Amino acid sequence: MRTSIGGRLQPLTAASAFAALCAQPLLTLGVVARIHWQALLLWRKRVPWFSKPERNSATGTPSGKETLS
């Protein structure tokens, strides 16, 4: 598989960010719609949901887990 990206490098300013948004106004909306579509397909297949374990604020590791020293 081969991939490539083309374009011109330019500094990120408020004007260039606004121009990019105007050039592709529905890009973000399209990405969000595709993510939700895939979630719907997984839900229809009854794929189980696994939530993330809560993090221990002191160590940053999942709570209930031992850390290796």
C-alpha positions, 0 to 999 in steps of 0.5 A: 500500500502506498499513501501520500499527502500533498499541500503547502506548508503555511503558518497557523494563524486565525486567518489561515484556520478560518480559511481552512474551515471555509474551504471544507466546512462539513469535514468535521461533521462528516467525520463525526457522522461516520464515527456514529454510523460505525457505532450504530453498526456495532450496536446492531451486532450487539458487540459488548461495551467495555468502559475504561477503568477509572484512574488513580489521581495520585499515580495516574494508573488504573485503580485496582491495578498493581504497579511494577517497581 
